[in-house]
Amino acid sequence: MPQKPPSAPLSFFLFFAGMLLVYWVLRTHGLQPGVPVMRVWEGLATPQRLLALIGFVGSAYGFGGLLNALLAARKR
């Protein structure tokens, strides 16, 4: 059974917080200009990778909610 999508403010928060979480994890573990992201990702331990994946999933869920809110506003 389909669920009601999250509201636009909640979606924006999830998207923004997820991106900040990913950036924070990667930045604190060696992400700098000129350093490939994959090299930083390979150097992460399992808990840090899990935290970054939670951020990616949260931002994707928030982005989907923002798209739903935008499409719902256009239909009105």
C-alpha positions in Angstrom: 0.0 0.0 0.0 1.5 3.4 -1.0 2.4 5.7 1.8 1.9 9.5 1.8 5.2 11.2 0.8 6.9 13.4 3.3 6.2 17.1 3.4 8.4 19.6 1.5 10.1 21.0 4.6 10.9 17.5 5.9 12.1 16.5 2.5 14.4 19.5 2.3 15.7 18.8 5.8 16.4 15.1 4.9 18.2 16.1 1.7 20.3 18.8 3.3 21.1 16.9 6.5 22.1 13.8 4.4 24.4 15.8 2.2 26.0 17.5 5.2 26.5 14.1 6.9 28.2 12.6 3.9 30.4 15.7 3.4 31.4 15.7 7.1 32.3 12.0 7.1 34.4 12.3 3.9 36.0 15.6 4.9 37.1 14.4 8.4 38.7 11.3 6.8 40.8 13.0 4.2 38.7 14.6 1.4 40.6 17.6 0.0 40.9 19.3 -3.3 42.8 17.0 -5.7 42.2 13.8 -3.7 39.9 11.3 -5.4 36.7 10.5 -3.5 37.2 6.8 -4.1 40.6 6.9 -2.3 38.9 8.4 0.7 36.0 5.9 0.5 38.4 3.0 0.4 40.2 4.3 3.5 37.0 4.5 5.5 36.3 1.9 8.2 33.0 0.1 8.2 31.2 2.4 10.8 32.2 5.5 8.8 31.0 3.9 5.5 27.7 3.0 7.1 27.3 6.6 8.3 28.0 7.9 4.8 25.6 5.4 3.3 22.9 6.6 5.8 23.6 10.1 4.6 23.3 9.1 0.9 20.0 7.3 1.5 18.6 10.2 3.5 19.5 12.7 0.9 18.0 10.5 -1.9 14.8 10.0 0.1 14.6 13.8 0.7 15.3 14.6 -3.0 12.5 12.2 -4.0 10.1 13.9 -1.5 11.1 17.3 -3.0 10.3 16.1 -6.5 6.9 14.8 -5.3 6.1 18.1 -3.7 7.2 20.0 -6.8 5.1 17.8 -9.1 2.1 18.0 -6.7 2.3 21.9 -6.8 2.5 21.9 -10.6 -0.7 19.8 -10.9 -2.8 22.3 -8.9 
